Amino acid sequence: MTYCELVHNLPPDTDNPNKHYHDCEYGFPIEDDNALFGRLLLEINQAGLSWTLMLKKQAAFQTAYADFDIAAVAAFGEADTERLLNDAGIVRNRLKIHAAIYNAREILRLQAEYGSFKNWLDAHHPRDKAAWVKLFKKHFKFVGGEIVGEFLMSCGYLKGAHDESCPVYAQTLAAGAKWAEAV
């Protein structure tokens, strides 16, 4: 069953967070660097867990990671790492926490060079998934094929977020999904 089928089979009055995410966020372009960082952080933390869990914990992650403010997270030190390791509202994995801080610092560096994280992504578009993974592994920590692929699909850089028969597919096209430029 595809993600689109799964979501379309949910009852209309569901409190399952996948419904809103699928219909309003997944595959749509993200313009804001902090929002892009937040999505990457969630994708990294999802590794080995379910996306539903990440969506349910998203608000806790946002609070724990300074509203996904890249500069604030880049400034996190050992006390912040310990605070995050003791925060039951998020995924308490030392490697993932260190990756979030490292990646925030790397995004700051990319922002200084490209003007924004989004500009860096745009400057390397279009690429196939394998080339994106290689590029991400060069710059970031805790990023493998699934994490990079899902991150890029989720923010409109790679095709595959929605089935072509899904009504949201056309909406992502209309919103300016970057993958459409590469087709």
Summary of the structure (lengths in Angstrom):
residues: 183
radius of gyration: 16.2
end to end distance: 25.1
largest distance: 48.5
contacts: 528
relative contact order: 0.16
helix: 65%
strand: 0%
